[in-house]
């Protein structure tokens, strides 16, 4: 990977701090929370605000399901629930 294919943009929406990276034909939106990273990936032509909205929805759902204890151990202990959340988000 050469440095010419990567562009990083910071988006501030409410309290969410997301990074948007355009990488080799894909738009990647991600957020770091403690020891976790949440990613949403779309086509290069995808609307970045839509991806940020999907990321916010994913984080809010996981946070609510884990009772605001969003950390790696809690997430791994409830991985079946996390898979259900992601499945519902994709439908």
BELURZI-V681009 format. One record per backbone hydrogen bond with DSSP energy under -1.0 kcal/mol. NH is the residue of the N-H (numbers start at 1). CO is the residue of the C=O. E is the energy in kcal/mol with one decimal. If there is no record, write none. Layout:
# BELURZI-V681009
{{NH | CO | E} {NH | CO | E}}
This chain:
# BELURZI-V681009
{{5 | 2 | -1.3} {9 | 20 | -2.3} {11 | 18 | -2.2} {13 | 16 | -1.7} {16 | 13 | -2.1} {18 | 11 | -1.8} {19 | 30 | -2.6} {20 | 9 | -2.7} {21 | 28 | -3.4} {22 | 7 | -1.8} {23 | 26 | -2.9} {27 | 42 | -2.9} {28 | 21 | -3.3} {29 | 40 | -3.1} {30 | 19 | -2.4} {31 | 38 | -2.0} {33 | 36 | -2.6} {36 | 33 | -2.0} {38 | 31 | -2.8} {40 | 29 | -2.6} {42 | 27 | -2.8} {44 | 25 | -1.1} {46 | 43 | -1.7} {51 | 47 | -1.7} {52 | 48 | -2.5} {53 | 49 | -2.1} {54 | 50 | -2.2} {55 | 51 | -2.4} {56 | 52 | -2.5} {57 | 53 | -2.3} {58 | 54 | -2.5} {59 | 55 | -2.8} {60 | 56 | -2.8} {61 | 57 | -2.4} {62 | 58 | -2.5} {63 | 59 | -2.9} {64 | 60 | -2.3} {65 | 61 | -2.4} {66 | 62 | -2.3} {67 | 64 | -1.2} {68 | 63 | -3.5} {69 | 66 | -1.4} {71 | 69 | -1.3} {75 | 71 | -2.5} {76 | 72 | -2.8} {77 | 73 | -2.1} {78 | 74 | -1.0} {79 | 76 | -1.1} {82 | 78 | -1.9} {83 | 79 | -2.5} {84 | 80 | -1.6} {85 | 81 | -2.0} {86 | 82 | -2.5} {87 | 83 | -2.4} {88 | 84 | -2.3} {89 | 85 | -2.1} {90 | 86 | -1.8}}
